[in-house]
């Protein structure tokens, strides 16, 4: 049985591919009428007294922080306009829950 050749993982290429995949998913979910993605973030729910059925747990508390972190991860990608600047972090200093996650784990 021939031995498998070990190919080193190109983390930069994987990061670029993952960010592109996330952008495609966000574009698809943003076109849905039911706001499925936004329903999981506490700052985008209309009536917080009505429990929602969570299909998955978001990696952070607010949708704003979610988008800002995605922009921060994807900003240095090739083909990204130079004028895209990540928004400043939230000034309320409330933990978002993703402080210990690496960029790849967040994605």
C-alpha positions in Angstrom: 0.0 0.0 0.0 1.6 3.3 -1.0 2.3 5.8 1.7 0.2 9.0 1.6 2.2 12.1 0.9 1.7 14.8 3.5 0.7 18.1 2.0 1.2 21.1 4.3 -1.9 23.1 4.9 -1.9 26.5 3.4 -3.6 28.4 6.2 -3.8 31.6 4.3 -5.6 30.0 1.4 -7.9 28.1 3.7 -8.7 31.4 5.5 -9.5 33.1 2.2 -11.7 30.2 1.1 -13.5 30.2 4.5 -14.2 33.9 4.5 -15.6 33.7 0.9 -17.8 30.8 2.0 -19.1 32.8 5.0 -19.8 35.7 2.7 -21.9 33.5 0.4 -23.8 32.2 3.3 -24.4 35.7 4.7 -25.6 36.9 1.3 -28.0 33.9 1.1 -29.4 34.4 4.6 -29.7 38.1 4.1 -32.1 37.5 1.2 -34.4 35.3 3.3 -37.6 36.9 4.5 -37.6 35.1 7.8 -34.4 36.7 9.1 -33.2 33.4 10.2 -29.6 34.6 11.0 -30.5 37.8 12.8 -33.0 35.9 15.1 -30.0 34.4 17.0 -28.5 37.7 18.1 -29.9 39.5 21.1 -29.6 43.0 19.5 -31.7 42.1 16.5 -34.8 40.4 18.0 -37.9 42.5 18.2 -39.7 41.0 21.2 -37.2 39.5 23.6 -39.9 38.0 25.8 -40.8 35.5 23.1 -38.4 32.6 23.2 -37.0 31.5 19.8 -36.0 28.0 18.8 -32.3 28.2 18.3 -30.9 25.9 15.6 -27.3 26.9 16.5 -25.5 29.1 18.9 -24.0 32.3 17.4 -20.2 32.8 18.1 -20.9 36.1 19.8 -23.7 38.1 21.5 -24.6 40.8 19.0 -25.0 40.8 15.2 -23.0 44.1 15.0 -20.0 42.5 16.6 -20.4 39.4 14.4 -20.3 41.5 11.2 -17.4 43.7 12.5 -15.3 40.7 13.3 -16.0 39.1 9.9 -14.9 42.4 8.3 -11.8 42.4 10.5 -10.9 38.9 9.5 -11.6 39.4 5.8 -10.2 42.9 5.4 -6.7 42.0 4.4 -7.9 39.6 1.7 -6.8 40.1 -1.9 -9.4 42.0 -3.9 -10.8 43.7 -0.9 -11.1 47.5 -1.4 -8.6 49.5 0.6 -11.2 51.8 1.9 -13.0 49.1 3.9 -12.1 49.8 7.5 -13.4 47.6 10.4 -15.8 49.5 12.6 -14.5 50.4 16.1 -15.2 47.9 18.8 -18.3 48.4 20.9 -17.9 51.0 23.6 -20.2 49.3 26.1 -17.5 46.9 27.2 -20.0 44.0 27.5 -18.3 40.7 26.7 -19.4 39.3 23.4 -18.4 35.7 24.2 -15.9 35.3 21.4 -12.9 36.8 23.2 -11.1 33.4 23.4 -11.9 32.3 19.9 -9.2 32.4 17.2 -10.3 33.8 13.8 -10.5 30.3 12.3 -12.6 29.0 15.2 -14.9 32.1 14.9 -15.4 31.3 11.2 
